[in-house]
């Protein structure tokens, strides 16, 4: 467990927002790569559905992080 002081320092540093933005960028890259694979004839439907489920949850987390940093 992190102490309250360390946790507050981490949360106020902007790191959670940076990590969320970075994760979203990688998700976009993964979607583009899957599109290229699909165009080449690979079956990627399961991976696309997985990325969509992860991405939908990520926006909720990113929004929560962003609002906590702004307040």
N, C-alpha and C positions, 0 to 999 in steps of 0.2 A: 504494500500500500504506500502511496505517496502521501507525504504530509500535506496539510491544507496549504501551507506556504508554497511548496513546490508546485502543487496543482494550480494555484492561483497565478503563479508566475508563468507557467506554461500557457494557461488559457489567455492571459493578457498579452502574451508575446506576439500573437497573430499566427502562431504555428498551426493551430487547428484549421484556420481558414486556408492557409497555404497548402496544407496537406489535402484538404478537400478539393481545391482547385487543381492540384497536381493529379489527384486520382481521377478527376473528371476528364482531364486532358488525355490520360492514358486510356480511359474508357472510349473516348472518341477515336483514338488511334486504333484500338482493338476493333471497333465497329467498321472502320474503313478497311482494315485488313480482312475482316470476315467478308465484306462486300467483294473485295478482289478475289478471294477464294471461291465465293459463290459464282462469280462470273467465269471462273475457270472450271466450273463443274463440280466442285466439292460440295458435299452436303453439310451445311453449317446451321441448319434450323435450330437444333438444340442449343448450340452455343449462342446464337442470336437471342433466343428466349432467355437464357441465363443472364446475358449482359443486360437485357432490358429489365429484368427483375432487380439486378444489382443497381442499375442506373436509377430506377425509380426510387429506391430507398436512399440512394446517395443524395438526391436533391433535397429530401427532407432533412437529412443530417447537415448538409451544407447550409441550408436555410437557417437551421437552429444555431449553428456555429456563428454564422454571419450576424444574426440578430443579437447573440450574446456579446459579440465584440463591439457592436455599435452602441449598445445600451450602456 
